[in-house]
Amino acid sequence: MRSVRYRLRPAGSPTHERCASYVWCSPCRRFTGQTVYVPTGEVLPDPLGDLAPGEREVLSRGEDLLPYLDRALTRSALAPAPRWVIAPEPIEATSLLRDYFTDVASSYYRRPATAAEVDAALADDPSDDLACFLVGRYDGVPSGCAGLRPIDPGIAELTRMFVHPRARRTGGGHALLCAAEDAALDLGAHTMRLDTRHDLVEARALYAAHGYAEIPAYSHGPFAEHWYEKRL
């Protein structure tokens, strides 16, 4: 995964300019991004710099922006080195699984979960049947994870999907989801399923953005309130 910020046009502010922050997801072969405001003195790469002002304006407002960025960044190599690196690792190699259950249990109880409650969650929902456990390292630090569990022939379940609070809003969710889909295909799956909680609005939006559709319940548990499926 690689990211780049580039200048679009003034935002009408004397101290800030409107820029777009885009993240390139290699497995997805596409950009995702959002508009941000940065100080005018900050030096930003500008892959639109070889366009006439009128062309820049039309492109920045239209649907052709992302395909153009794909070509421009590939040509100019302006995008920095990847900050998220995702690969399979042994579950016991990091504390991410415990961090995941601590986050889930704390949200469920609406207070910090105790060590005993986290231990109970780990015991009640074991991970020894995962076919793959992916660890995402952000700037070299273990900061996210995702697991895959075969549940039927050709169907894999995405579970243990987690980005540590210190690395949220950096594109980690997109990167982990794309890597998990690739790993599921490598395992021979043609369909991915998952469940999630109602209050995880951003997670549900992420799944919808990646083409997941809600389906009837296929599992049960205290944290399962919405169920999704995608044909890979």
N, C-alpha and C positions, 0 to 999 in steps of 0.2 A: 504494500500500500504506500502511496506517496501523496503528498498534499502540496498545494500551492495557493498563494493569495495573489490576486492581480487587480490592478486599478481599472475600474469601469468608467466612472465619470464623477464629477463633483457632486456632493450631496447638498450644496447650498450652505455649507458650514465653513467658516474661515479657518477652523482648526482641525477638521476631520474631512476625510474623503470616503466616498462609498466604494467599497471593494467587495469582491466575491471570494469567499474561501472555499476552495473545492478540494475534495479528497478523491483520488483515483484508486479504485478498487480493482486490482489486477484480475482476480478470479471472475469478477462480474463484468470486466471489460467496460466499465462506465464510470462516470463521475457522479458524486453526490455533493451537494454543497449548500451554502447559505450566504446571504448578504451580511456583511459586517462593516463596521466603521473603524478606521484606524487613523492615527495622527498623520497629518499631511507630510511631515518630515520623514516618515518611515520609507525606506527604500524597498520597493516591491518589484518582483519580476513582472513583466508585462508582455505576455505572448500575443496581445492584440496590437502591439506597437507598430507593426508594419502595415496597418490598415489606415485608410483615410478616415478623418473624423466622422463623416456621414456613414461609412460602412461600420465603424465601431458602434455607433449609436443603434443602427438597425440590428446588428448582430446581438448586441447586449440585451435587446428587448425581445428577441425572437427565440424560436425553438431550435435554431441551428447553433446556439452557443456551445453546448456541450460537445457535439461532434467536432466543431472547430477547435475547441480547447484540446481535444484528444490529439488532433493532428499537430497543433502548434506546440504542445508540450513534448510530444514525441520528437518533433523536428529540432526544437531548441534545447532540450534537456535542461529546462529551467527548474523542473521539480526537484526538490531535495531528496536525499536518501530516505528510504522507508523508516518510519518511526514505529509502526506496528509490524512485528515479525511473529508469525503464528506457525506452530509446528506441534506434532504429537509429542507428548512427554509423559512419563510415569506420573500417576496421580500423586504419589507420595513425594514427588520432587519439589513441590511447592506447597504453600499453605492455602492455595486458592480454593480448594474444595471446602475447607473449613470457613474461609472468608465468605464463600457463597452461602453456606447454610446459616452463618451468623447474620448475614444481610437478610435472607428470607425470613428467618425466625423473628428477627427484630421488627421487621415490617409487619409480620403476622400478629405479634403481641403488642405492637405499637409502643414499644419500649426496648431498650437494649436487652438482647437475649442473654441469659446466663450461660456459663460454660456447660452446666448440666443440661440445659435445654438444647444447646447445640450438639452435645454428645448424643442426646436422645434422637434428634433429627437425623444425625449421621447413621445411627443404628437402625432407625425405622425405615430409612430409604437408602439402602446400601448401593455402592457404585461399582461393585465387583463384576457386574454384568455388562459394563460399558465396553463396546468394541473399539472405541477410540476416545481419547481424552486430549483435547487441544489446549495448548497454553499460548496466550498472547502476551508477548513482551513489548512494552511501550518504552522506547529508549533504553532497552535492555532490562527493564524491571518487570517481573511477572505481574501483570495487571488485568488479566481477563482469562476466561476459560469457556469451553463448551464441550459437551460430551455427546456421544452417539450410542444409542442402544437399539439393536435389531428387535423389532416387535412382531413382524410377520415377514414372510418371504417378499423381498423387494421393498420393504418399508422400514425406514429407520426413524427413530424418535430423537429429536433434539432435546437435550436436557443439560442441566448445570450451566446454562447460558448466563454469564456474569461478567460485568466490567467493574473493576474496583472503583470506588468513588474518586480516588486520586487521578484516574485516567478517563473519566467520563467526559463526553462532549469533545472527543478527539477522533471520532470515526471508528472506535474499537468495536462497537456493536455491528456495524456494517462489515468490518473486516472479519470478525469471528463468524458471522453468519455465512458469508461467502466461502470461507475456508471450511466450515462444517458441511456445506452443500457439496463441495468438491470431495471431501473425505467420504461422504455418504455414497457418492457415485463410485468412488474407488472400492467401496465395500460391496458394490453390486446393487445398491438401492435405486429405485426409480421414483420413490415418493418419500417425502419428509413430513413427519407429523410432530406436533408439540402441543403442550398445554401451558397456560400462564394465568396469572391472577388478573382480576378486573381492575385493580388499582394501578397496575403497571401500564399506564397509558402510553408512555414513550416506547416501551417494548412492543406493544400491540401495533403501534404506528410503524415501527421498524419492520415487523413481519408483513404488514399489509403492503408497505412500499416495495418489498421484495417478492410480492406475488403470492403470498399466503392467503388462503380463504378460510373463513370460519366453517367448521363442520360440527356435527353432533358429537357429544361427549364420547370418547373412546377409553377414558381412564377415570380414576377416582382418587381423590386426595384432598387434604385441606387447602392446598395451594392451587388447585385446578378449577378454574372458573370459565375459561375460554379455551377452545380447542381449534387448532389450525392445521392445514394440510397444503402441500405444494407438490406438484409434479415436477421433478427435476429434469 
